[in-house]
Every structure is written in structure tokens, then in C-alpha cells.
Amino acid sequence: MKVWTWAVGAAAVISVGAVAGIGVSAQQQRAELTHAPAFELTAPAPIVEPASPSPIDATTRAAEIARLAADPALGTFHARISSADTGEVIFDQLSADPLRPASTTKVLTAAAALLELGPADTITTDVVAGKTPGQVVIKAAGDVWFDEETLDRLAAEIGSADAVYVDTSAWPGETLLPGWDPVDIDAGFVAPLEPIMLHGGRIGATEGDVPRSHTPALDVARALAERLGADVADYGAAPAGAQVLASAESPDLTARLKAMMKDSDNVMAEAIGREVAAHRGAASPQATLDALAERGYDTTAVTLADGSGLSTFNLIPPRLLDELLVDAARAEPLRPLLSTLPVAHGEGTLAERYADLPGRGWVRAKTGTLDSTSALAGTVTSREGNVYTFAFISNGSDILAARRALDELASVLREF
């Protein structure tokens, strides 16, 4: 029990006046004053003493983890679990050997962005004057988070135009990446990679897996043209040194990462990966690996064909995923990564999972799903207050059965 002391009562204050005589007089008068001793107040004992955490039964914990990790539903299963409190690895099953990670790839993309760009980073999109009067050009810079309010503000600043063009030169190269299936555009999983989109290229909706546009940048030009009363909307290059007529700022990186992680948005992940690449003056997704390797992470076993995990060619060892999460839990600058992860049975890709499991509300994790692939990487806080990080990848398995097995494995950590 702690004792807290306050001094209560009058304290002598010596005032030095501008006139010496007055100062001496005041001091003489104060010298005759007497004071009671300072009063000491002892804090009352707490009504309830906090209980000390029970010792961890490491043997039982290891046995339970091993039992659940041996579930045949997991197929080929590689994993690592660590204590975020100590950094100690408490379970390892071939975690240095890579498997197809699906959307847990986004953990690497997010970590590289936080390290390279910082959580407050934003994207500026300028609208500049075209080659002739009445023409305006949107200089697309990678903001796929555009919305109607942003377009309204730009239109209000510009006023009117005869033609609106969009310059997509910020993202040169292929708009569909190796390992992607073109049918995923209409299925709502991705859009052709152009450096400006309205709601990630979604058609008729602001979120979710709804069909995406095949011409997302042109859609933005058309939407602005409609607001400006322009008859023409097309692709076109911005003149060098053109006058800036209006600008729009994206949400900061942390907000964009949260939107990306919540629904595992592939378009947003690719946009963030390309922003890292532009900042480094390199190609994406190699820039992601370079940003991580430069900061001491071993990426030698990693193969990345994209930054979202949609590609079937990606390979990541669980060890690297878990290392990033341990570092996020223990120190800055990766700390914002944890707040972007969906909450079990609460939101995003975990909203419909963990309904009957102890991890409900306590597991925060990034999911990953492709044909014969299920993955999960995140954190969980135990009943004793211990914090664990984990990275699980299952290949060659039935999605629903493996998903349940992963959730049970994460949930058992709640008990220790």
C-alpha cells in the first residue's frame, strides 16, 4: 500500500519589493508568524486488492497448442506463436519455410508502408490546367479512396470545364498482375490497377465484394466532368508545369490501412504497395521487400508477385509475419499495425467467425483465403493478461474446415 503526502496550510512567501525599506518591513512582520506542522494524509486501503496473475502452465499450454496444430483439417501447416510480453517464441512448426499466404501478404505491405512512409502520410491529387483553355487534367497519384464528397469539393474549386482528362502515368506497366484471374474484376476482388479510383473502383457501392470497374480512372474523369458540365472525359497526359487548379488529399496512412485490412481490399493494398515503390524509386512489390530488409527483416525466403495476396505465386514464411507482429506489439513504429487488424466476431473479414469461441472479441487478425489456402496472423490477449502474436498458414486444405481449426488454435491462447 502506498502512502501519499500533501502539505496543507499556509506557506511563507518572501516578497522582494522595489523599495528596500518596504521589503525589510514586510520581512520583519512575516518573521513573527508561526505555522502548524504540515498535514499528512494517508491514502485509504483499496477496497479490492488486484490479484496476481496465475503462473502459466507452460507444459499444458504446449500440449494444447500441439494438439490443435496437429488437426488433419490444416493440411500442410506452418506456424509460429510468440509472447509479445517477452518476445519469446513459444511454438514453432516449420515457420521458416514459406507457404502460399493469401491475404496475410497485406501484413508485409502494411508494415513496409508504416516503416517507409509513416502513419501520417497522405496522397495529394492535383487537377491542373490542360493544353488549351477549358481543359483540365486529373494528375492521378495513387488515391483509390476517392469519394463523391471529394469530387464535389474539386468541382466547387474548379467551377466549369469543357473537357476532363485523367493522367495515369504514375502507375506504368501492367494493370493485372501475375497470378491474377481477370474474372476477379467482375467478382469484386480487384480492379485494373489505375492510380485513381472512386471507392476502389466499385460499381454501385462504397464497400464490399461487388463488381469493379474495368476503367476505374476514366470513371473518375467522367464523374468530375459531369459536375463541371464538360462534354468530354478521357485519358490524357498533363502538360509539364501546368497550373494547379484544385487539389485533394487522401486519408492518412493509418486510416487507409484500416480500410484495407478490414475487408481485405486488394485494390487498396496494391495502391499502398505502389506508394512505397514510388517513395523508394523502385518497382512494386520488390520495394516492399527492400523496405523490410533494409530494417533488418530476413526476406530471403519470400516471393511476392503482388502486395495484396491475390496472386497464387506469393510465398511467405510464417516466421516473418510473426516477427512483424511481435515488433508491432513491443515498440513503435509498427504499433499502428495492430489497430488495423479486424476484431474476432466484430468486424470485417472476422465478423462472422468466433461466435462460439473464447477468442471472440479478443483475437485481432488478418485473414487469408484462396483455393486450398487459409491463413491467419494477429494477436490475442489471454485471460491472465498475457499477449500473444501468431502467424498460421494452411495449404492443401478445405477452406472452411481449416478456417475453423485456425480459429480454435488462436482461441486456445485465451486460456493461458
ZIHUFEN-V394296 format. One record per pair of residues at least 12 apart in sequence whose C-alpha atoms are under 7 Angstrom apart, sorted by the first residue. I is the first residue (numbers start at 1). J is the second residue. If there is no record, write none. Layout:
i:I j:J
i:I j:J
This chain:
i:1 j:45
i:3 j:42
i:3 j:43
i:4 j:41
i:4 j:42
i:4 j:43
i:5 j:40
i:5 j:41
i:5 j:42
i:6 j:39
i:6 j:40
i:6 j:41
i:7 j:38
i:7 j:39
i:7 j:40
i:8 j:38
i:8 j:39
i:9 j:38
i:53 j:384
i:54 j:384
i:56 j:416
i:61 j:416
i:65 j:409
i:68 j:409
i:69 j:409
i:73 j:397
i:73 j:401
i:73 j:402
i:73 j:405
i:74 j:394
i:74 j:397
i:74 j:402
i:74 j:405
i:75 j:394
i:75 j:395
i:75 j:396
i:75 j:397
i:76 j:394
i:76 j:395
i:76 j:396
i:77 j:393
i:77 j:394
i:77 j:395
i:78 j:93
i:78 j:94
i:78 j:95
i:78 j:318
i:78 j:392
i:78 j:393
i:78 j:394
i:79 j:92
i:79 j:93
i:79 j:94
i:79 j:95
i:79 j:318
i:79 j:391
i:79 j:392
i:79 j:393
i:80 j:92
i:80 j:93
i:80 j:95
i:80 j:318
i:80 j:319
i:80 j:322
i:80 j:390
i:80 j:391
i:80 j:392
i:81 j:388
i:81 j:389
i:81 j:390
i:81 j:391
i:82 j:388
i:82 j:389
i:82 j:390
i:83 j:387
i:83 j:388
i:83 j:389
i:84 j:326
i:84 j:329
i:84 j:330
i:84 j:387
i:84 j:388
i:84 j:389
i:85 j:386
i:85 j:387
i:87 j:326
i:95 j:317
i:95 j:318
i:95 j:319
i:96 j:317
i:96 j:318
i:96 j:319
i:97 j:317
i:98 j:301
i:98 j:302
i:98 j:315
i:98 j:316
i:98 j:317
i:98 j:318
i:99 j:315
i:99 j:316
i:99 j:317
i:99 j:393
i:99 j:395
i:100 j:312
i:100 j:314
i:100 j:315
i:100 j:316
i:100 j:395
i:101 j:309
i:101 j:314
i:101 j:315
i:101 j:316
i:101 j:368
i:101 j:375
i:101 j:393
i:102 j:309
i:102 j:310
i:102 j:368
i:102 j:369
i:102 j:370
i:102 j:373
i:102 j:375
i:103 j:264
i:103 j:308
i:103 j:309
i:103 j:310
i:103 j:367
i:103 j:368
i:103 j:369
i:104 j:309
i:104 j:366
i:104 j:367
i:104 j:368
i:104 j:375
i:104 j:376
i:104 j:377
i:105 j:307
i:105 j:308
i:105 j:309
i:106 j:269
i:106 j:307
i:106 j:308
i:106 j:309
i:107 j:321
i:109 j:269
i:109 j:273
i:109 j:288
i:109 j:307
i:110 j:257
i:111 j:334
i:111 j:337
i:112 j:288
i:112 j:291
i:112 j:292
i:113 j:272
i:113 j:276
i:114 j:334
i:115 j:333
i:116 j:276
i:116 j:291
i:119 j:252
i:119 j:253
i:119 j:254
i:120 j:252
i:120 j:253
i:120 j:254
i:121 j:252
i:121 j:253
i:122 j:249
i:122 j:250
i:122 j:251
i:122 j:252
i:122 j:253
i:123 j:141
i:123 j:143
i:123 j:249
i:123 j:250
i:124 j:141
i:124 j:247
i:124 j:248
i:124 j:249
i:124 j:250
i:125 j:139
i:125 j:140
i:125 j:141
i:125 j:247
i:125 j:248
i:125 j:249
i:126 j:138
i:126 j:139
i:126 j:244
i:126 j:246
i:126 j:247
i:126 j:248
i:127 j:139
i:127 j:244
i:127 j:245
i:127 j:246
i:127 j:247
i:128 j:242
i:128 j:243
i:128 j:244
i:128 j:245
i:129 j:242
i:129 j:243
i:129 j:244
i:129 j:245
i:130 j:238
i:130 j:239
i:131 j:239
i:134 j:161
i:134 j:162
i:134 j:163
i:135 j:161
i:135 j:162
i:135 j:163
i:135 j:164
i:136 j:161
i:136 j:163
i:136 j:164
i:136 j:165
i:137 j:164
i:137 j:165
i:137 j:166
i:137 j:167
i:137 j:238
i:138 j:165
i:138 j:166
i:138 j:167
i:139 j:166
i:139 j:167
i:139 j:238
i:140 j:166
i:140 j:167
i:140 j:168
i:140 j:170
i:140 j:195
i:140 j:196
i:141 j:170
i:141 j:195
i:141 j:196
i:142 j:195
i:142 j:196
i:142 j:271
i:142 j:275
i:143 j:195
i:143 j:196
i:143 j:197
i:143 j:250
i:144 j:195
i:144 j:196
i:144 j:197
i:144 j:198
i:144 j:199
i:144 j:200
i:144 j:268
i:145 j:197
i:145 j:198
i:145 j:199
i:145 j:200
i:145 j:250
i:146 j:197
i:146 j:198
i:146 j:199
i:147 j:198
i:147 j:199
i:150 j:248
i:151 j:224
i:154 j:246
i:154 j:247
i:155 j:224
i:155 j:227
i:155 j:228
i:157 j:246
i:158 j:245
i:158 j:246
i:159 j:228
i:160 j:228
i:160 j:229
i:161 j:228
i:161 j:229
i:161 j:230
i:162 j:229
i:162 j:230
i:162 j:231
i:162 j:232
i:163 j:225
i:163 j:230
i:163 j:231
i:163 j:232
i:163 j:233
i:164 j:221
i:164 j:225
i:164 j:230
i:164 j:232
i:164 j:233
i:164 j:234
i:165 j:221
i:165 j:233
i:165 j:234
i:165 j:235
i:165 j:236
i:166 j:217
i:166 j:218
i:166 j:221
i:166 j:234
i:166 j:235
i:166 j:236
i:167 j:235
i:167 j:236
i:167 j:237
i:167 j:238
i:168 j:194
i:168 j:195
i:170 j:195
i:171 j:194
i:171 j:195
i:175 j:192
i:175 j:193
i:175 j:194
i:176 j:192
i:176 j:193
i:177 j:306
i:178 j:305
i:178 j:311
i:179 j:311
i:179 j:312
i:179 j:313
i:180 j:310
i:180 j:311
i:185 j:211
i:185 j:212
i:186 j:211
i:186 j:212
i:187 j:210
i:187 j:211
i:188 j:209
i:188 j:210
i:188 j:211
i:188 j:212
i:189 j:209
i:189 j:266
i:190 j:212
i:190 j:266
i:190 j:267
i:191 j:212
i:191 j:213
i:191 j:214
i:191 j:267
i:192 j:214
i:194 j:216
i:194 j:217
i:195 j:217
i:196 j:217
i:197 j:216
i:197 j:217
i:197 j:220
i:198 j:220
i:200 j:267
i:200 j:268
i:201 j:213
i:201 j:216
i:218 j:234
i:218 j:235
i:221 j:233
i:221 j:234
i:254 j:336
i:257 j:340
i:258 j:340
i:261 j:340
i:261 j:341
i:261 j:366
i:262 j:341
i:262 j:342
i:262 j:347
i:262 j:348
i:262 j:349
i:263 j:348
i:263 j:349
i:266 j:308
i:269 j:307
i:269 j:308
i:270 j:307
i:270 j:308
i:273 j:285
i:273 j:288
i:273 j:307
i:276 j:288
i:285 j:304
i:285 j:305
i:285 j:306
i:285 j:307
i:301 j:316
i:301 j:317
i:302 j:315
i:302 j:316
i:302 j:317
i:303 j:315
i:303 j:316
i:318 j:391
i:318 j:392
i:318 j:393
i:321 j:377
i:321 j:391
i:322 j:389
i:322 j:390
i:322 j:391
i:325 j:378
i:325 j:389
i:326 j:389
i:341 j:364
i:341 j:365
i:341 j:366
i:342 j:364
i:342 j:365
i:342 j:366
i:343 j:361
i:343 j:363
i:343 j:364
i:343 j:365
i:344 j:359
i:344 j:360
i:344 j:361
i:344 j:362
i:344 j:363
i:344 j:364
i:345 j:360
i:345 j:361
i:346 j:361
i:349 j:367
i:354 j:407
i:357 j:411
i:358 j:411
i:358 j:414
i:359 j:410
i:359 j:411
i:359 j:414
i:362 j:380
i:362 j:381
i:363 j:379
i:363 j:380
i:364 j:378
i:364 j:379
i:364 j:380
i:365 j:377
i:365 j:378
i:365 j:379
i:366 j:378
i:372 j:395
i:372 j:396
i:372 j:397
i:372 j:398
i:372 j:399
i:373 j:394
i:373 j:395
i:373 j:396
i:373 j:397
i:373 j:399
i:374 j:393
i:374 j:394
i:374 j:395
i:374 j:399
i:374 j:402
i:374 j:403
i:375 j:392
i:375 j:393
i:375 j:394
i:376 j:391
i:376 j:392
i:376 j:393
i:376 j:406
i:377 j:390
i:377 j:391
i:377 j:392
i:378 j:390
i:378 j:391
i:380 j:413
i:380 j:414
i:381 j:414
i:382 j:413
i:382 j:414
i:382 j:415
i:382 j:416
i:383 j:414
i:383 j:415
i:383 j:416
i:384 j:416
